[in-house]
Amino acid sequence: MSDNGEENGDVPEGAAVFPEIPEELGVDPLLLAVLHTTIFLAGSDAAIVQPDAADEAVQQIAVYLQRLEGERLRRVREDMECLSTFARQEKWPKGLVHSLRSFLADLGVETDTETSDGD
């Protein structure tokens, strides 16, 4: 799959990888794809992803997510809360849990006050 010695499927050092989310949680697969992509682009080292290109891609992802409204936005909020709860229960690192909790606000979809529940 890769020419840099990663034939056994190991993720190269410096690549930001989001844990696999079980299908049973019922989280929208498109939201999961956006999360995995955004975390990879925003969190990977420069040796893995060119920073300016990654920033541009993440900014465009944010623009598209900012179009969410009504029922679709409500469902995304519910899914993000479900993911945050799952991450806490699975004892994921606090930084990753915080990233989930602030994901929508970080991308300008809503403000921190809209997502804050006194953590």
C-alpha positions as CSV (number, residue, x, y, z in Angstrom):
1,M,0.0,0.0,0.0
2,S,2.9,2.4,0.7
3,D,6.5,2.6,-0.5
4,N,7.9,3.8,2.8
5,G,8.1,0.4,4.6
6,E,4.6,0.5,5.9
7,E,3.5,-2.7,4.1
8,N,2.2,-4.3,7.4
9,G,-0.3,-1.5,7.9
10,D,1.6,0.4,10.7
11,V,0.8,4.0,10.8
12,P,3.9,6.2,10.4
13,E,5.1,8.2,13.4
14,G,3.7,11.7,13.3
15,A,0.3,10.7,11.7
16,A,-2.7,11.8,13.8
17,V,-5.1,8.9,13.8
18,F,-8.6,8.9,15.3
19,P,-9.7,5.7,17.0
20,E,-12.2,3.5,15.1
21,I,-15.7,4.1,16.3
22,P,-18.0,1.1,16.7
23,E,-21.0,1.0,14.3
24,E,-23.2,0.2,17.3
25,L,-23.0,3.8,18.5
26,G,-25.1,4.8,15.5
27,V,-23.0,7.9,14.7
28,D,-23.4,9.1,11.1
29,P,-20.7,7.6,9.0
30,L,-20.2,10.8,7.0
31,L,-19.6,12.7,10.3
32,L,-17.0,10.1,11.3
33,A,-15.3,10.5,7.9
34,V,-15.1,14.2,8.4
35,L,-13.7,13.8,12.0
36,H,-11.1,11.3,10.9
37,T,-10.0,13.5,8.0
38,T,-9.9,16.7,10.0
39,I,-7.9,15.1,12.8
40,F,-5.5,13.6,10.3
41,L,-5.0,16.9,8.5
42,A,-4.9,19.2,11.5
43,G,-2.9,16.9,13.8
44,S,-0.3,15.2,11.7
45,D,3.3,16.3,11.6
46,A,4.6,18.3,8.6
47,A,6.6,15.2,7.5
48,I,3.2,13.5,6.9
49,V,1.0,16.3,5.7
50,Q,2.1,19.6,4.1
51,P,0.9,22.2,6.7
52,D,-0.4,24.9,4.4
53,A,-2.3,22.4,2.3
54,A,-3.8,20.8,5.4
55,D,-4.8,24.2,6.8
56,E,-6.6,25.0,3.5
57,A,-8.4,21.7,3.5
58,V,-9.5,22.0,7.2
59,Q,-10.7,25.6,6.5
60,Q,-12.9,24.3,3.6
61,I,-14.2,21.5,5.8
62,A,-15.2,24.2,8.3
63,V,-17.0,26.2,5.7
64,Y,-19.1,23.2,4.6
65,L,-19.9,22.3,8.2
66,Q,-21.0,25.9,8.9
67,R,-23.8,25.3,6.4
68,L,-25.4,22.8,8.8
69,E,-28.7,24.0,10.3
70,G,-32.0,22.7,11.7
71,E,-32.4,19.0,12.0
72,R,-29.1,18.1,10.4
73,L,-27.2,20.3,12.9
74,R,-29.2,18.9,15.8
75,R,-28.2,15.3,14.7
76,V,-24.6,16.3,14.4
77,R,-24.6,17.8,17.9
78,E,-26.2,14.6,19.3
79,D,-23.6,12.5,17.5
80,M,-20.8,14.6,18.9
81,E,-22.2,14.3,22.4
82,C,-22.5,10.5,21.9
83,L,-18.8,10.4,20.8
84,S,-17.7,12.5,23.7
85,T,-19.5,10.2,26.1
86,F,-18.0,7.1,24.5
87,A,-14.5,8.6,24.6
88,R,-14.9,9.4,28.3
89,Q,-16.2,5.9,29.1
90,E,-13.3,4.3,27.1
91,K,-10.9,6.5,29.0
92,W,-9.4,8.2,25.9
93,P,-6.8,10.9,26.6
94,K,-8.3,14.1,27.9
95,G,-7.0,16.1,25.0
96,L,-8.8,13.9,22.6
97,V,-12.0,14.1,24.6
98,H,-11.7,17.8,24.7
99,S,-11.1,17.9,20.9
100,L,-14.4,16.1,20.4
101,R,-16.3,18.3,22.8
102,S,-15.0,21.5,21.1
103,F,-14.9,20.2,17.5
104,L,-17.9,22.1,16.2
105,A,-17.0,25.3,18.0
106,D,-13.3,25.0,16.8
107,L,-14.6,24.9,13.2
108,G,-17.0,27.8,13.7
109,V,-20.1,25.8,13.6
110,E,-21.3,27.1,17.0
111,T,-19.8,28.9,19.9
112,D,-18.3,27.3,23.0
113,T,-21.3,28.7,25.1
114,E,-23.7,26.7,22.8
115,T,-21.8,23.5,23.5
116,S,-20.7,24.1,27.1
117,D,-22.4,21.9,29.8
118,G,-20.1,22.7,32.6
119,D,-17.3,20.2,32.2
